[in-house]
Amino acid sequence: MIRPLRFMVLAASLCALAACSPSPTAATVTRTSSPTPTALPSAPQASPTPEATSVTVHDAAGGFAFERPASWVVWQPNEHSPMTSGPLLYLSTDPLLPACAVAPSASPNPPDASGSACAWPLRELEPSGVLVTWWTSRILQPLPSAGTVVETNGEQARWNANSPGECSAVGADETVTVWVPIGQPSPLSNVAFTACLRGPGLAASEAAVRALLASARLGQ
């Protein structure tokens, strides 16, 4: 289920920033810390098989439309203040903490006292697990010129992977970051995609993430 209100706010922010900042400068984006959720982690589930990730379904939520592996579940993040960076949508092979995410059809949890969503919506990925997050930096950032060329939102973008990168916080072996082109007249964006991948089976997970990116469209 698409949440139009969130994208109306995001679109408004884009217009305002594009108009008021003709020469934006790069800003370092960091995840906002938040208190550790008190909810107990859900019971582990079986790791996805290559067959499970090869079967895809069309889905749309949070203002995105995409083809996802049938075993990857869509989650709605907690709300966050429009003045802060924060998650827009999660996909995960693992169950997420109820204090940090709900089903797309449910009302999202409110932000914490600082206006932030959870820094991470789970404590640790299971083996072969994947956690995908589309998120907003709020402030427009220059699209990177380094990295492997991939397609997303109908345009070329750059795939940058680090091992383990920031996703080591949830036990992942690799962090993939892609800034999403959003149709600005200049090469700027405030929407990014992060995938946390845990082995074994990193090659299969990477292939599934690339297919997801290629299918994804913003504002659908």
C-alpha positions in Angstrom: 0.0 0.0 0.0 1.5 3.3 -1.0 1.8 6.1 1.5 1.2 9.2 -0.5 1.5 11.6 2.4 5.1 10.7 3.1 6.0 11.2 -0.6 4.1 14.5 -0.7 6.3 15.7 2.1 9.4 14.3 0.3 8.4 15.9 -3.0 7.8 19.2 -1.2 11.2 19.0 0.4 12.9 18.3 -3.0 11.2 21.3 -4.6 12.0 23.6 -1.8 15.6 22.5 -1.6 16.1 22.6 -5.3 14.8 26.2 -5.5 16.6 27.5 -2.4 19.9 25.9 -2.9 21.2 26.4 -6.4 24.7 25.1 -5.4 24.2 22.6 -2.7 27.3 21.2 -1.1 27.9 17.6 -0.1 27.0 16.7 3.4 28.0 13.6 5.4 24.9 11.5 6.1 25.0 9.4 9.2 22.3 7.3 10.8 20.6 8.9 13.7 21.0 7.0 16.9 18.0 6.0 18.8 17.4 4.0 22.0 17.7 0.3 21.6 14.1 -1.1 21.1 12.8 -3.0 24.1 10.9 -5.5 21.9 12.2 -9.0 21.9 13.6 -10.3 18.6 11.4 -12.6 16.6 12.3 -16.2 16.3 14.8 -17.0 13.6 13.5 -18.2 10.3 15.0 -20.4 7.7 17.5 -18.7 5.3 16.2 -18.1 1.8 17.2 -20.7 -0.9 18.4 -19.7 -4.4 15.0 -20.9 -5.7 13.1 -18.6 -3.3 15.0 -15.5 -4.5 14.5 -16.4 -8.1 10.7 -16.3 -7.8 9.6 -12.6 -7.8 6.4 -10.7 -7.2 5.3 -7.2 -8.2 4.8 -5.0 -5.1 4.3 -1.3 -4.3 4.7 0.4 -0.9 6.0 3.6 0.6 6.0 5.4 -2.8 8.1 2.7 -4.5 7.1 0.1 -7.1 9.4 -2.9 -7.6 9.8 -6.6 -8.3 11.0 -8.4 -5.1 11.9 -12.0 -4.3 8.8 -13.7 -3.0 10.7 -14.5 0.3 11.5 -10.9 1.0 8.9 -9.2 3.2 8.0 -5.5 3.0 7.9 -3.5 6.2 6.9 0.1 7.0 9.5 2.0 9.2 8.7 4.1 12.1 7.9 7.7 11.2 10.6 10.3 11.5 10.6 14.1 11.5 10.9 15.7 8.0 13.8 17.7 9.4 15.9 14.5 9.9 17.2 11.7 7.7 15.3 8.4 8.1 14.1 5.2 6.5 11.3 5.2 3.9 10.8 1.4 3.4 12.3 -1.9 4.4 12.5 -5.3 2.7 13.9 -8.1 4.7 14.4 -11.9 4.7 14.2 -11.7 8.5 11.4 -10.6 10.8 12.0 -7.1 12.1 11.5 -5.7 15.6 7.8 -4.7 16.2 9.1 -1.5 17.9 10.8 -0.5 14.7 8.6 -1.6 11.8 5.1 -2.7 11.0 3.2 -4.1 8.0 2.6 -1.7 5.1 -1.2 -1.7 5.9 -0.7 -0.8 9.5 -0.3 2.7 11.0 3.5 3.4 11.5 5.0 3.7 14.9 5.7 7.3 15.9 9.2 8.7 16.0 11.2 8.8 19.2 11.7 11.9 21.4 14.3 13.2 19.0 12.1 12.8 15.9 14.0 9.8 14.7 13.2 6.2 13.6 15.2 3.2 14.8 18.8 3.2 13.8 18.5 -0.5 12.9 15.2 -2.5 12.7 16.7 -5.8 13.8 19.5 -6.9 16.0 21.3 -9.4 13.7 20.7 -10.9 10.3 20.4 -14.6 10.0 22.9 -16.5 7.7 22.2 -15.6 4.0 20.0 -12.8 5.3 19.2 -9.5 3.4 18.0 -6.2 4.8 17.1 -3.5 2.3 16.4 0.1 3.2 15.3 3.0 1.0 15.9 6.1 3.0 16.1 9.9 2.7 19.0 12.1 3.6 16.6 15.1 3.6 19.3 17.3 2.2 20.2 16.9 -1.5 23.5 15.2 -2.1 25.6 15.0 -5.3 25.2 11.7 -7.1 28.4 9.7 -6.8 30.5 9.3 -10.0 32.5 6.4 -8.6 31.3 2.8 -8.4 29.8 0.2 -10.7 27.1 1.4 -13.0 23.6 0.0 -12.3 20.1 1.0 -13.2 17.4 2.2 -10.9 14.4 4.4 -11.2 14.9 4.2 -15.0 18.3 5.9 -14.9 21.9 5.0 -14.3 23.3 5.0 -10.8 26.4 3.9 -9.0 26.7 0.7 -6.9 29.2 1.0 -4.0 30.0 -2.0 -1.8 32.0 -2.2 1.4 32.9 -5.3 3.4 31.5 -5.2 5.9 30.7 -1.5 6.0 28.1 0.0 8.3 25.9 -3.1 8.1 28.4 -4.9 10.4 26.2 -3.4 13.1 23.6 -6.1 12.3 26.1 -8.9 11.6 26.2 -8.4 7.8 29.3 -9.2 5.6 28.6 -6.5 3.0 27.0 -3.1 2.7 25.7 -1.9 -0.7 24.8 1.7 -1.2 23.2 3.2 -4.2 22.0 6.9 -4.5 18.7 7.0 -6.4 18.4 9.5 -9.3 15.2 11.4 -8.7 14.9 13.4 -11.9 16.5 16.6 -10.7 17.9 18.9 -13.5 21.3 18.7 -11.7 22.8 15.4 -10.5 21.5 15.6 -7.0 19.4 13.3 -4.8 18.1 12.9 -1.3 16.9 9.3 -1.7 19.3 6.4 -1.2 19.2 2.6 -1.1 21.2 0.5 1.3 21.4 -3.4 1.3 22.9 -5.3 4.2 24.0 -8.8 3.0 25.2 -11.7 5.2 26.8 -14.8 3.8 26.9 -17.5 2.8 25.5 -17.0 -0.7 26.6 -13.4 -1.2 26.7 -13.7 -5.0 23.1 -14.8 -5.1 22.0 -12.1 -2.7 23.8 -9.4 -4.8 22.1 -10.7 -8.0 18.7 -10.4 -6.3 19.5 -6.9 -5.0 20.6 -5.8 -8.5 17.3 -7.1 -10.0 15.3 -5.3 -7.3 17.1 -2.1 -8.1 16.6 -2.4 -11.8 12.9 -2.9 -11.4 12.3 -0.1 -8.8 10.5 3.1 -9.6 10.0 6.1 -7.3 6.7 7.8 -6.9 4.6 4.9 -8.0 
